[in-house]
């Protein structure tokens, strides 16, 4: 495994940015509704 020193590799920055925006309903979501009790659940997309 290469030593990258103290520099953060671009791929790591990209993955951290994706993780931070995961679950943000502004990125899209789906609304699920139970047909029995009409309870609702908002599920944000993980992009």
N, C-alpha and C positions, 0 to 999 in steps of 0.2 A: 504494500500500500504506500502510495506516494505521500510525502509530507508536504502539505500546502502552506506551511507556515501559519501566519496569523490572518491570512486572507480568506474570506468566505467565498466559496465557489458560487458562480452564478446559478447553478442548478439548485443549490441549497436555498438561496434567496427566493427563487421561483416557487419551490415547494412550500416554504414558510408562508409566502404571500397567498397561495391557494388555501392553505390550512386556515389562515386568519379570516378569509372571506367565506369559508364553508359555513353554511347554515344562515346566511344573510338573505332574508326574503326579498331584498331588492334585486337579487341575482335570479330570482324566479322561485316559484313555489307551487305546490299542489294542495288543494283543499280536499280532504277526505271527510265524507259525511256517512255516519252509520245509518243504514236504512231502517234499523229497528228503533233506536232511541233518538235519532237525529243529532247525536253528539258530533261535534266537528273537531278535526285535527289539522292544523297547518303544518306542512312538512316542507322545509326549505330545500332547494336543490343543493347538492354538494358539487360545485364546479371548481 
